[in-house]
């Protein structure tokens, strides 16, 4: 493996559409309310991309140090695991991506909330929490990803805080109904993590990484996945029926077959299998398509 290819694999580019889904959904809701700003969309997108890259690199580092990445792992072999990238180089990349996330986040806060110091301070604390969460998933003593808490944090940061926070940065006010589409994106994002953890269930169990699939078992992990996607679609349905006035927003249903295919896949492959690996990309892209179709409908 070449060094360039190793870094591309470590960046996990296929996860970036999922990160953008969060920002786009919050921005499209702002369009619907007449408060959309291009500057917020651009800087929020950059910030979430840097945070996602930071999380991916830190995850590689943490799993390599803990031994969770080993020859028995079902997913793609990682660069640290093969020795193509050193721990020192990965630490430098983590530090750099954290600085970039901090810089873009501060810029986002300044252009959005410079007139309100209290809100700016609150969002600064949220940004620091996001950086810390991205690193602490698998790094440090007792990382929360090894205690089955990764799903909660993904739902929180990709859903409630990501979508709701983006809407607030556009509009300058809070609307509780935004939690419905935020919940949809949050559950779909959690589904991507669940697919990843279900694929790696055996190697995670042997390395002591206690993800939810490890704790609940393979069959229950599939049922949990079904529940996540059903709750996500239910949240969006409630939003469309009760609060969305533009008929074009119902275009989101064109993405439904991708989610159905995803559910079938996790039940079809009973044993941990690399056949689940493409479904991570498919659900990530399906979520982005879901959001983009909503955006097309409200524009």
KOLVEXKE-877207 format. One record per residue (C-alpha): z, y, x negated. Coordinates in steps of 0.001 Angstrom, whole numbers, plus 500000, padded with zeros to 6 digits. Last residue first. Example, Ala and Ser with C-alpha at 12.3 -4.5 7.8 and 13.67 -1.06 7.14 Angstrom:
<tinus>
507140498940486330507800495500487700
</tinus>
This chain:
<tinus>
497303525214536249499718523082538281497589519940538513496380520031534935500009520254533821501007517235535893498121515308534385499297516398530939502820515128531605501740511667532770499211511524529909502032512229527433504154509514529039501258507064528859500738507962525196504343507032524375504189504004526671501014502769524968502294503452521461505451501438522093503345498834523896501398498185520695504585496679519158505345494290522016502831491765520689504883491814517465507190489502519353510809489028520297510592486063522671509781486284526373506490488161526005505387488446529627508375490438530885507917493262528374504163493239528937504297493420532735506429496553532534503962498222530177501007497338532393502806498977535323503409502076533210499743502332532243498705501814535893500841504849536909498894507416534855496637508449537749499843509049539696500436512260537716497559513806539686500164514520542356500664517905540681497323518995542174499009519420545558500882522490544378504127523049546291506495521052544078510128521150545207510937518423547722508189515810547639507003516316544055510519516525542605511697513462544559508637511559543313509344512610539724512889511272539900511628508022541429509060507645538642511752507918535977514123505662537903511437502977538109510624503319534401514246502982533328514955500146535790512017498079534518513261498546530969516755497455531988515237494326533537513445493611530241516659494193528273518450491900530720516097489084529784516441489659526020520227489925525829522752492596526838524343493434523467521274492932521275519089494677523857521566497613523891521450498018520113524201496521517974522763496518514449524718493740512723521876492623510436521406489295512252521369490954515682518921493609514534516562490944513158516656489076516469516309492087518772513538493861516864510958493841519677513685494632522212514869497562520088511396499087519928510771498490523620514145500069524422513289503112522317510049503588524248511939503157527522514349505894526489511336508198526324510314507169529848513872507802531051514002511273529487510549512236530780511589511354534338515031512951533933513435516216532861511160516024535909514323515883538076516550518118535935514210521033536652515827521181540112518877522798538525516979526000537752518230528072534829517019531516533750515322533091530722511943531782531824510248530393528741513371529489526765514915528111529958511941525812530581512140524520527011515863523856527401515349521882530606512605519734529106514297519043525786517932519277526832517667517033529883514966514658528748514077514136525106517515515264523875519741513668526519517667510564527297517216509897523574520947510425523006521909507985525759519485505331524523520753505576520950524320504801521970524194501037521457526629501081518531524158500793515644522243503863516847525534505788516781525831505555513015529233504133511861529318505809508473526173507678507607522544507303508626521070505292511544521070507712514482523028510273512443519965512057511120518225512961514385521613513582516032522572516103513340519285517961513734519666517989517533523284519186517283522196522019514995519577522981517562522085522885520409524394525135518395521526527598517893520752527359521598524305528442522442524133531277519894520880532573521368522342532387524866525261534574523749523070536958521760520796537824524666517927540175523754516739537967520898516410535051523317512819533792523183511318535233519995514571534753518052515358531291519424511904529981518533512134531472515038515531529821514563514064526496515679511074526854513356513372527471510396515854524717511302513119522140511889511506523065508562514855522765506783515488519342508355511972518220507361512646519200503755516038517471503594514603514258505050511682514362502592514075514822499671516211511901500855513071509777501164512085510550497583515537509561496342515487506345498377512214505403496712508857505043498475506623502049497705509698499780497471508539497403500223511452498110502575511204501780501716507547501751502823508170500005506123506904496631507275505544496843510809507840495409513495509320491902513795512054492276511134512762488982509355511778490305505922514389493035506105514953496461507622518458496329509111519787496129505542522110499108505941520383501188503252516884500411504517517833500993508158519366504358507316516400505551505255513777504459507767515769506073510594516182509259508573512407509447508128511730508913511834514445511349512946513183514068510612509631513495511861510880513872515430512794517031514556509754518519512795507589517739515829510219519184518187510329522448516252506563522794516022506185522252519762508952524766520533507232527304518277503859526956519979505118526688523571507499529627523169504751531837521725502408530868524567504788532179527243505098530691530769507246532500533356505129532170536509507248529434538094504509526788537931503670527849534388507359527412533498507181523887534913504194523336532625506235524541529636509155522182530303506703519299530650504792520301527518507925520463525397509124516987526359505673515429526159505343516826522621508044514431521387506275511484523022502973512482521427504766512456518030505871508810518155502443507473517125502639509551513950505309507292512507506103509627509556507007506548507515503564505023508113501850508215506936504163508293503911503214504751502926499522505452503446499773508331500982501661506196498457499050503440498626500000500000500000
</tinus>
